[in-house]
């Protein structure tokens, strides 16, 4: 899931561009904000890699003893699905979503602030991915398709069959869409396009969440938490970088 060399290269680039934010930008980079974000991301990545390497696959006996009736009733229906088309659909949404923040650069106003937005996007994606990976490796919730008798045993014996909680696809798409909408709204607070952009930002991860359920990959709770986490990091990282307004005191 992660490549340490690439992450360290990205972070090195982040360090190089600190304090290069534009004067007219609503955002600014600072060690006070970016240091904790990057430190948290690195710590979570390292912990995830260690835990993932020690994760054991389910045994055939483990799988044969699973009972769908042990799944909470409101989520049990998800064990009946295993649509390959739904899984492919979510891949078609997620992978292009990584590039979604780059669409902001179509704006000359945002493009003039050429470093701050890419740095925030990297931080937001790293936080989302690291939280997702660490949670999966900690909780080890069995995916819905493992309960499905129609699914091949070989798939059930793979390590990823234990990574149901929570949905990484939903989290990553929500992160990309909410980040993009939040940044656009901060640059153009009076834009008439804001309702449409926020609607699209909410709709894409919703479609992804449904696809992950019907694809047999996740239970409803998995996609709900993934949605909340992804949307939260997508909104929070830009919010933390917003410049504080300076007020001039009027002497009486």
C-alpha positions in Angstrom: 0.0 0.0 0.0 2.8 2.4 0.8 6.3 3.0 -0.6 8.5 4.6 2.0 11.0 5.9 -0.6 8.3 7.8 -2.5 6.8 9.2 0.7 10.2 10.5 1.9 10.8 12.1 -1.5 7.4 13.8 -1.3 8.1 15.1 2.2 11.6 16.3 1.2 9.9 18.4 -1.6 7.5 19.7 1.0 10.4 20.9 3.2 12.0 22.7 0.2 8.9 24.7 -0.5 8.0 25.9 3.0 7.3 29.6 3.2 6.9 30.0 -0.6 3.2 30.7 -0.4 1.8 33.6 -2.4 0.9 36.9 -0.7 -2.7 36.8 -2.0 -3.4 33.2 -1.0 -6.0 32.4 1.7 -3.4 29.8 2.9 0.0 29.7 4.3 2.6 27.0 5.1 4.3 26.9 8.5 6.2 24.5 10.6 3.7 25.1 13.4 1.0 23.5 11.3 2.9 21.3 8.8 5.3 19.8 11.3 2.7 18.0 13.4 0.8 16.9 10.2 3.9 15.4 8.6 5.1 13.9 11.8 1.8 12.2 12.4 1.7 11.0 8.8 5.1 9.5 9.1 4.5 7.9 12.4 1.2 6.3 11.2 2.9 5.0 8.0 5.8 3.4 9.9 3.4 1.8 12.4 1.1 0.5 9.6 4.0 -1.1 7.7 5.2 -2.9 10.8 1.7 -4.2 11.7 0.8 -5.1 8.2 4.0 -7.2 7.8 2.9 -9.2 10.9 -0.7 -9.7 9.8 -1.6 -13.4 9.3 -4.1 -14.6 6.8 -7.3 -16.4 7.8 -7.0 -20.2 7.8 -9.5 -22.4 6.0 -10.8 -23.6 9.3 -11.3 -19.9 10.4 -13.3 -19.3 7.3 -15.4 -22.5 7.6 -16.4 -21.5 11.1 -17.6 -18.0 10.2 -21.3 -17.4 10.6 -23.1 -14.5 8.9 -25.6 -14.4 11.8 -22.8 -13.1 14.0 -22.7 -9.9 11.8 -25.0 -7.1 13.1 -28.4 -7.4 11.5 -28.3 -4.0 9.9 -25.1 -4.9 8.1 -25.8 -8.6 7.4 -27.3 -8.0 3.9 -23.9 -7.0 2.6 -22.6 -10.6 2.8 -24.8 -11.5 -0.1 -23.0 -9.4 -2.7 -19.8 -9.9 -4.7 -20.2 -7.9 -7.9 -17.0 -7.7 -9.9 -18.5 -4.8 -12.0 -19.1 -2.8 -8.8 -15.5 -3.3 -7.7 -14.2 -2.1 -11.1 -16.5 0.9 -11.0 -15.0 2.0 -7.7 -11.5 1.6 -9.1 -12.5 3.8 -12.0 -13.6 6.5 -9.6 -10.8 6.2 -7.0 -7.6 6.2 -9.2 -8.5 9.3 -11.2 -9.6 11.0 -8.0 -6.0 11.2 -6.9 -5.5 13.8 -9.6 -8.6 15.7 -8.8 -6.9 18.5 -6.8 -4.8 19.3 -9.9 -8.0 20.6 -11.6 -7.8 23.6 -9.3 -4.7 24.7 -11.2 -7.0 25.5 -14.1 -7.7 28.7 -12.2 -5.1 31.4 -12.8 -5.7 32.7 -9.2 -4.9 29.3 -7.7 -2.2 28.6 -10.1 -0.3 31.7 -9.0 -0.1 30.1 -5.5 1.8 27.2 -7.1 3.2 25.5 -4.0 0.7 25.7 -1.1 -2.1 23.8 -2.7 0.0 20.8 -3.8 1.7 20.6 -0.4 -1.7 20.6 1.3 -3.0 18.0 -1.1 0.0 15.7 -0.4 -0.4 16.1 3.4 -4.2 15.4 3.2 -3.7 12.2 1.1 -0.9 10.9 3.2 -2.9 11.4 6.4 -6.0 9.7 4.9 -4.0 6.7 3.5 -2.0 6.2 6.8 -5.1 6.4 9.0 -6.8 3.9 6.7 -3.9 1.5 6.6 -3.2 1.5 10.3 -6.9 1.0 11.2 -7.2 -1.9 8.8 -4.1 -3.6 10.3 -5.4 -3.0 13.8 -9.0 -3.9 13.6 -8.7 -6.9 11.1 -12.4 -7.0 10.3 -13.3 -9.8 7.9 -14.7 -8.6 4.6 -18.3 -9.5 3.6 -17.4 -11.7 0.7 -15.6 -14.1 3.1 -19.0 -15.0 4.5 -20.4 -15.7 1.0 -20.4 -19.4 0.1 -20.3 -18.6 -3.6 -16.9 -17.0 -3.4 -13.8 -19.0 -4.2 -11.8 -20.1 -1.2 -8.5 -18.8 -2.6 -9.8 -15.2 -2.4 -10.8 -15.7 1.2 -7.3 -16.9 2.1 -5.6 -13.7 0.9 -4.4 -11.2 3.5 -6.6 -8.4 2.2 -9.7 -10.4 3.1 -9.1 -9.2 6.7 -9.1 -5.5 5.8 -12.7 -4.6 5.8 -12.7 -1.7 8.3 -12.7 0.8 7.0 -13.1 1.5 3.3 -9.9 3.0 1.8 -11.6 3.6 -1.6 -14.4 5.6 0.0 -11.9 7.5 2.2 -9.6 8.4 -0.6 -12.4 9.6 -2.9 -14.0 11.6 -0.2 -10.6 13.2 0.7 -10.0 14.2 -2.9 -13.4 15.6 -3.6 -13.9 17.5 -0.3 -10.3 18.9 -0.4 -11.0 20.2 -3.9 -14.3 21.7 -3.0 -12.9 23.3 0.2 -10.0 24.9 -1.6 -12.2 26.2 -4.4 -14.6 27.7 -1.9 -11.9 29.4 0.0 -10.4 31.0 -3.1 -13.9 31.9 -4.5 -16.2 32.4 -1.5 -18.8 34.2 -3.6 -18.8 31.8 -6.6 -22.2 30.7 -7.9 -20.7 27.3 -8.7 -20.1 26.3 -5.0 -23.4 24.4 -4.5 -22.7 22.3 -7.6 -19.2 21.6 -6.6 -20.1 20.6 -3.1 -22.9 18.4 -4.4 -20.4 16.6 -6.7 -18.0 16.3 -3.8 -20.6 14.5 -1.8 -21.9 12.3 -4.6 -18.7 10.7 -5.9 -17.7 9.1 -2.5 -21.3 8.1 -2.0 -21.3 6.2 -5.3 -17.9 4.7 -4.3 -19.3 3.6 -1.0 -22.3 1.8 -2.6 -20.0 0.1 -5.1 -17.7 -1.2 -2.4 -20.7 -2.7 -0.6 -22.2 -4.3 -3.7 -18.7 -5.5 -4.6 -18.6 -7.5 -1.4 -15.7 -5.6 -0.1 -17.2 -3.6 2.8 -20.0 -3.5 5.3 -22.1 -0.3 5.7 -20.2 0.8 8.8 -16.9 0.5 6.9 -17.9 2.9 4.2 -19.6 5.3 6.6 -16.4 5.7 8.6 -14.3 5.9 5.5 -16.5 8.7 4.1 -16.3 10.6 7.4 -12.6 10.2 7.7 -11.8 11.1 4.1 -14.1 14.1 4.0 -12.8 15.2 7.4 -9.1 15.2 6.4 -10.0 16.8 3.0 -11.7 19.7 4.7 -9.5 20.0 7.8 -6.0 20.2 6.2 -6.9 23.3 4.1 -8.8 24.8 7.1 -5.7 24.5 9.3 -3.6 26.3 6.7 -5.9 29.3 6.4 -4.3 32.7 7.2 -5.5 34.4 10.3 -7.2 37.7 9.7 -5.3 40.7 11.0 -7.4 43.4 12.6 -6.3 47.0 13.0 -7.1 48.6 16.3 -8.8 52.0 16.1 -7.6 54.4 18.7 -10.3 56.5 20.3 
